Amino acid sequence: MKKIFSILGAIMLSLSTYAAMNVNKIDPPFWYTGMQNPELQLMVYGEGIGNASVSVNYPGVSLSSTVKLESNNYLLVYLKLDKNVKPGKMTLTFTEGKKKLVKEYELKARAMKGCEHKGFDASDALYLLMPDRFANGNPDNDQIAGMAEYKVDRNDPNARHGGDLAGIGQHLDYFSDLGVTALWFTPVLENNMTGGSYHGYATTDYYKVDPRFGTNEEYKQLIEKSHARGIKIVMDMIFNHCGVEHVWIKDMPSKDWFNNPDHEKNFVQTSFKLTPHIDPYTSQYDFDQMNDGWFVTAMPDLNQKNPHVYRYLVQNSFWWIEYANIDGIRMDTYPYADYDAMSNWMKELNEEYPNYNTVGETWVVEPAYTAWWQKDSKLSAPKNSNLKTVMDFSFFDKINTAKTEQTETWFKGLDRVYNSFVYDFLYPNPASVLAFIENHDTDRFLGEGDNLPMLKQASTLLLTTRRIPQLYYGTEIMMNGVKSKSDGYVRKDFPGGWPGDKETALTAEGRNKIQNDCYNFYKTILNWRKGNDVIAKGSMTQFMVQNGVYAYARQYEGKTVFVMLNGTDSETTVPLKFYKEILKDSKSGKDVLSGKLISFGEELKMSPRESLVIEL
């Protein structure tokens, strides 16, 4: 009897000791062979796993080190992968005393070489949409049991509305018809936050698509279907912060995993003033508050200066490129993260994927500020951000001011845009600057109005100038709204995206007359723009405003596109002698927008807010 009790006791002790050392999750869930950097960081999650030692048994893989963090429920395992290591499943053995736990980990073959991943550029037109607000293709995933409390209510602009990846996938033909070549979704990763976090900027799992949008596999399949139609996918990422419901906050790996970790007793918010990066007179206090302060209480500020945090984030970006074959990255709140870490990330990414592209959000309206952030900028030397593409908030600011003004020779209306482009000499690569007239964080360009001629003019400029253009969903059907009512008011549902919608803008039959006028304008210019090297690669010559008209030319390999914009609400006549160096002896040219032939005499009469895109 004693022997039986002894055996049972040993079994119970064995079970209890195994229970004290668990592996619930490993990030990344798998990895790839053939990467340039031989180092692989595995972040192992599990109760008591921090006490374990680790061994690996796989040809071409060796253990570099293990890092025990302050929380006993994490263990960082660093492996070295030989250049010629083969794909397969290796075993990781976790040992604590007499206890052993064996986990299988897979190394997969890459689908293509790093140099074969091609990013977006000036030949593309990006279309930004919020998955929650575009279309609901699978109502069954609206409510997911076990997630933090939230509601789905289309009458509440701040609640989730049910849009998902399936909805986007069902309408890929719409994007093809419109003529956009790349889709940028606001973040699709899990945001298991109380209230739902419909916008996606509070990540709670870096390796999992939010189940209310779909699954990882559905995301991958959507990208494959998009590629089959010649449409690229840009992934929105956030290195600066995560969501407050992330396990890292509930069980902090180490005190330096976050900036200002004592958030419950001593919350430090960022100043939102990004100038300390470039200010030669900035104080350390101002810099630290901007850089290390939290965005909001719901978004903890990650410390990229911690080498383990840095490696985790870098690997995550590489993993999504390899796994889902995303065609580019838009990095949110770029200057709020540590400069050196972000510079190193971009250096690593550019080396692994030399033909790839990342755009960083750099929200200051001065061109010098934006140019400071671009790769190889002399303004920031000897520093180098290695960031290929920056966002042109100067253009956004100038065009939105110009829309309320009459264009004059001195700094009014479109002359503001002319003067903004004057500062392109500051950019190492002006063609790799992303321009826009609105996005999900701004008022809609139309505000609460419906000024179609003004919208057409701004968009003509956006889609023909020397930039990478970005459109915002619904602009092509004249969606409007202002942030003063709520963020949700500029993030309204796309009409027709939900079963039972009384109105739809997804078909010509469902759109009203002015919506079709607007849609057809975008369809015409976007499809003309596709494969157009004059616009994608051409030089630019701009002319000072004359008689309310702003004009510029794009030229490439003997071909010329001449753009003329009447930036006034009045008819105007402009002498063509100003543009003789471009027009030369041309007697006429075809206007892309109307299809009409434009004759060149001594002067040209233009209607109020008329836009001409003339092929010579």
N, C-alpha and C positions, 0 to 999 in steps of 0.2 A: 504493500500500500504506500509506504514511504517513497518507494521507487517511482510509482505512478505519479504521486504528487510532485516529486522532484522533476519528472519529465514534463508534466503540465506546467510547472513553474518556469522551467527553462523555455518552453514554447511561449508562454505569456510574456516572459522577459524579452524574448527575441522579437515578438510582435510589437511590444512597447518601444523597444529600441529602434526598430525600423520606422515606427510612427514618428519618432523624434528626428528623423532625417529623411525629408521628402524632397523630391524634385517635381514641382508642379509645372514649371515652364522653363524653357531656355530661349533666350533671344540672341541672335536671330534663330528662327525655327529650323533653318537649314542654311547651307552656304554653297559657294561655287568654287570650282577648281579653276586654275588659270588666271587668277587675279594678279595684278602686278605687285600689290602689297602682300607679302606672305603671312602677315599677322592676322589672326582671327580672334576677336574677343567674344567669349560666350558669357552672357549674364544669366546665371542660374538662380532661379527663385525656388524657395522651399523652406519649410520650417526646419530650423537647425542646420541647414546645409552649410552654413559658414564654418562649422567645426570640421568639415570633411577635408580630406586630402583627395587628390584626383590623379588618375593615371589614364593614359590613352594607348590603345593598341590598334595601329593602322599604319600601313606602309606609307612613308612620306609625310607623316604627321608626327610632330613632337610637342611636348608640353614645354612652353616657355616659362610660365609662372602662374601662380594662383594668388589672388588678392582677396583677403578677408576684410570686409567692410565693417563699419560700426554696428550695423544691424546683422544679427546672426542668421537672418533669413535670406541673405544674398551671398553669392560667391562668384567672383570674376575669374574665368579661366582663359588664359591666353595661350593660343596654340600657334605653331609655326607650320605652314603648309609649303612643302617643297614645290618647286616650279612644275615638276612633272607628276604631281600626285594625281591618282586616278579617281574618278567619281565612284562613289560607293557608300556603304553604311559602316561607320566605325563605332566602337564601343567606348563609352566613358565610364570609368569605374570610380565611384565615390566611396571612400573608406573612412570610418571613424572607429578606431579600436578594432573590435571583431565584427563590426557591422559593415556590410557592403551593399551598395546599390548600383546596379548597372543600367545605363541608359544608352539607347541607340541614337546616333546623330548622323545625318546624311550630308554628303557632299555631292552636289549635282554638277553636271556639265553645263557650261555656258551655251546659250543658244546662238550667240554671235560674239565676235571679238569686240573689245571696247571701242576701237576706232570705227566700227560699223554702226554704232549708235549715233544717229544724226539728230541734232537738236533743231529748234525753230530758228528762223532768221527773218530778214527783211522781205523775203519772198512770201512769207506767211501773213495771214490775218487771223489773230487770235480772237476767240469768242468766249467771253467769261460768263459762266453761269453758276448758280447755286443749286446743287442737286435737290435740296429739299423744296425748292420753289419752281422747278421747271416742269416736271411731269411725274405722275404717280403710276408706274407701270405694274406695281405689285402691292395692292392694298393689304395683303396678308402680312407684310413686314412692318406695317405702321405701328402696331403695338407689339413690343417684344417683352415677354415676361422675364422678370428678374433684373431688369435694368433700373437705374435710379429713377425716381418718380418724374414723370413728364406727361404732357398731354398733347394730343393731336387735335388742333382746332384751327381751321383755316380762317376763322373770324378774328383770331388773335394774331396780330402781326409778329409777336415775339415767341409764339409757340411753334412746334413742329407742324408741318403741313402734309408730310407724307411723300414728297418727291423722292425718287430713288434712281439707282443706276438702270434698272429695268425701263423706267420711263424715258431716260435719255436714249437707251438703245433702240427703243421702238420708234424714235424719230430721227434717226441718223440721216434718212433721206431728206429731211427738212434742212439740215445743215449743208448737205451736198448741194441741194438746189439753191440755197442762199449764196453759197460760194466761199464760206469760211474754210480755212485749211487746218485749223488747230482749235481744240477745245480746252479751255482752262477751267477746271472745276475748283470751287472753293473746297477746303479739305474734306476728304472722304473717310479719314481714319476715325476709329471709335472715339466718341465723346460721351462717355457714360456719366453724364453730369445731371444733377437735379435740375429740372426745367427743360432738359433736352438738348441745349446747345446746338440749335439747328444749323448755325453757321459753320461749325466744324473747327473753330480755332482754339479748342480746349482739349487737346489730345489726352486720352486715357490709356491707349494701347497703340504703340507705334508700328505694330506688325499686324494690325487687324482692321479691315474695313468695318465701319459702323454697320451693325446688322440691320439697322433701319434703312440703310442704303442698299445693302446686299452683302455678298460674301467676297472674299479675296478672289475666288475663282470667277465670280461674275464680273468683277472689275477687270480682271485679265482678259476675259472673253470680250467685254465691251471694247477694250483697246484693240484687240485683234479685228473685230468687226469694223472699227473706225479706220484702222490701217487699210483694210480692204477697200475702203472708199477714198483713200488718200487723205484722211484726216488724222492729224497728230493729237496726242493727249499730253497736256502739261499738268503736272501734279503740284498742288499747293502744299508746301511744307512749312513747319515752324520749329526752328531750333531755339528760339529765344525763351519759350515757355511751354508748359504743358497745362493740363487741367488739374484743378485742385482735388479732384476725385481719383487722380492717378495713384496707383499703389505706392509710388515713390514718396508721396506726401503722407499717406496713411502709415507707412512704415519706411521712414527715411533711411536710405542706404548708408549715408554718412552726413555729417553736419555741413560739409562743403559741397553736397550734391546740388544745393540751391544757393542763390544769393539771398542774403537776409532771411535765413531759415526760421528765425524766431518770429514768424509772421503773426501768430496769434496774440502775442504780447506787444510786439513792436513792429507794426506793419510799415514798410517803406515802399511808397509808390514812385514810379518813374516820373520825372518832370515832363516827359514827352517832348522836351526841347533837345533836338538832335545836334545842335551846333557844337557842343564840347569836343566832338571828334576832330573838328577842323579849326576850332578857335585857338589861335596861338597864345591867348591870354587866359584860357579857361582855368578855373580853380579845380582842385581835386575833388572838393565837395560836390560841385556841379556835375563833374564827370561821373563820379560814383553813383550819384542819385539817378542820373539818366541811364547809365549802363546797367546798374545792379538793382535798381528799383523794380518792383513788380508792375506789370501792365495794369492789372486790376486784381482784386482779392481772389478771384476765381482762376487766375492764371499765374501760378508760381514761376518765378524767374530761374531758369536753369543756369548753372555755373559752367559754362563751356571751358573755363580755365582749368577745371578738374579734368585731367587727361582721360579718365575713365568715362566721364560724361561725353567728352569730345569724341572718343572712339565709338561709343555707342551710336551717337547721332550720325557720324560719317558712314558707318556701316549700314545704318538704316537707309540712308539715301541710295547707297550702292545696291542694296538688296532690292529696292523697289524698281530700280532701273533693270536689274537682271531678271527679276521675277515677272514683272508686269510689262516690261518693255515700254515704259513711259518715255516720251520724246522731249521732255524738258522739265525744269523745276522752276517754280515761282517761290521765292523764299520770303515769307512774311516778316515784317518788323526787322529788317536786316540790320540796321545800325544799332539796335537795342542789344544785340548779342556781342560777345567779346570779339574785338576786331581781329586779333591775331589768330584766334581759333577759326573764325570764318574765312580768313585769308588762307590758312593752311588747308581747310576743307576744300576751298575752291582750287587750290593748287593740286591737291590729290585728285579731285574729280577731273580736272583738265588733263592730268597725266593719264588717268585711266580711260577717260572718254574724250579724246582731243577734239572731236567734232560735235560735242554736246553743247548745250546752252542752259544757263541759269540766269533768271532775272531777279534782282533784289529790290524789294520795296524800300525806297529812300525818300521819305516824304518831307522834302523841303523844296520851296518853289524857286530858289536861286539856281541858275544853271551851273555856277561854279561849285556849289555843294554837290550836285548830282555828278558832275564830271570828276570830282575828287574821288568818287567811289568806283569809277570804272577801271578795269584792268589796264595796267601800264600807264596810268595817269601821271603826268609830270607834277601835278599839283600836290600829290601825296607822297612823292618820292622823298626818301628811299623806301617808304612803305609801298606795298602793292597789294591791293585787295584781291586781285586775280578774278574779279567778278566781271564777266564779259558784258552783261546787259544790265542797265539801270533804268528806272522808270522816270519819265519826263514829266515831273510835276510842274515844271515851269510852263510847258505847253498847255497842260490842263488848266492852270491858273489863268494864263493869258487868253485862251480861247473862251473860257467861261466869263471873263470880264468883257471881252470884245463883243460878246453876243448882245449886250445891253447898250452898246455904243454905236455911233456912226463912225465909220473909218475916216480918219483924217491923217494928214502927213506927219503930225507930231504926236506919237504915242497914244492914239485913240483907235479903238476898234482893231482891225486886222494889222495895223501898224505895230501893235503890241507883239503879235506873233512874229512879224518880220524882225523886230528887235531881239526877240528871244533866240531866233535862229542865228543871229549875228554872233552869238557866243558859242556856236558849235566848234569854234577853234579850240575850245577848252577840252573837248572830248578826244580821246585817242581814236575812237571809232564811232562817229555820229550815226552810222547806219545800224549800229547795235544798241540803240536806245529805244525803249518801248514807250510809245505815245498813246494817249487816250483822252477822251473828252468827259468820261465819267467811269465810275466803277461802283462796287458794292459798298464802299465806305463814303461815298459822296452823294450829293444831290444828283438826281437825274438831270441830264443836260437840258431837257425841256422844262425842268422845274414842275410847276403845276399847269403849264401851258401846252400849246400844240402848234408852235411855230415851225412848220415843216421846212420852209425855205432856209431858215437859220440852221436847222439840224442838218439839212443836205449840204449846206456850205461848210459847216464845221467838219462833217464827215468826209466831204470831198478833199479837204485839206489833210485830214488825218490819213486818208487812204492813198494819197499821191505824194506826200512829202518824204523826206529821207529819214524814215523811222520804221520800226516794227509796230504796226498798228494793233490796238486791242479794242474790240467792241464789247459792249455789255448787253446781256440777253434782254430781248424785248425792245431795244432801241429801234430795231427794224420795223416794229409795229407801233411805234410812238408811245411806248410805256413811259409814264412820268411819275414824279413823286419827289418829296423833299424830306430830309432827315429831321427837320424840326418837328414833324409829326411823330416820327419814330424811324429807327433803322429799317424796320420791317416795311415801311412805306416806300422805300426805294428797292425793296426786295420782294415785290409782289409776285403772286403766282402767275405763270405764263398761261394765258387763256387757252383752254382746250386740253391742258395737260392732265386733267383729272376726269375720271369717268363721271358723266352726268353734268359736266360744265355746260351752261346754257350758251356760251359763246366760245368759239375757237379761232385762234389766229394761226393755226398750223396748216391751214389750207387757204387757197385763194378764195374759195367759196365762203369761208367763214369770216374773212376779213372784210371790213367796210372799205369804201372807196378811198379814203385818205390813208388807211393802213396799207392797202395794196399799192398806192402811189409810193409810199415810203419803202415798203418791202421791195418793190420792183427797182427803185433807185439803188438800194444796196445790192440786190441781185445782179444788176447790170455792172456796177463798178467792181464788185468783188470778183465776179467771174472774168471780167476783162483783166483784172489784176493778176489772176492766176497765171503763172509761168511767164509773166511780163518782166523781162530783164531790165527794161528801161526803169521801171519802178523799183525793182529789187536791188539793182546794182548801179543804177545810173548816177552821174554827178548831178549837182544841183546849182542852179544860178537863180538868185532871187533879185527882184527889182524893188526899189523904194516905192511906196504908195504914190500913185498918181490919180488924181480925180476920184479918190475913194476906192481905187482898184489896187489890189495886191496881186502880183503876178510872179510866177517862177517857172523855170524849165527844168525838166529831167532829161538827161541825154546819155545814150550808151550805144557804142559801136555804130554811129551814124544815124541813129534813130532819136527822135525828139518828141516829148510830150510837153505841151505848154499849157499851164493852168492859169486861168484868170478868174478872180473872185471880186465881185462888186460888193464891198462891205458896207453898203448904205441902203437905206430904205427908199432911195430915189433912183430914177433913171439917170445914167451918167454916160458921158462920151469921153473916151480916152484916145489920145493920139497914138498911133502905132509906131511912131518914130522912136519912142522910148525902148522898143523891143526889137529894133532892127538887127541886132547881133544874133538874135535867136531866129526871127522870122526870115531873115535874109531876103531872098527873092520869092518866097512862097506867096502864091496868090490866094490860097485857101487851105483849110484843114478840116478834118472831121471831128465834131464834138462827140466824144464817147458817150456822154450822158443822154443826149437827145437823138443822136444819129444824124444830126443835120450837118450840112456843109457850111462852114464859116468863111465868108469872103473877107480878104484883107485889102482894105483901101488905105486912105490916109488916116482914118480913125475908125473906132468900133463903138457902136452904141450898145450898152448893156442894161438890162432890166434890173429893177431893185432886187438885191441879194442873189443875182444870177451867178451861177457857177459854170465855168466852161473847162473841159478837159480835152484839149485839142491835140490830135495826132497830126504831126506835120509830114 
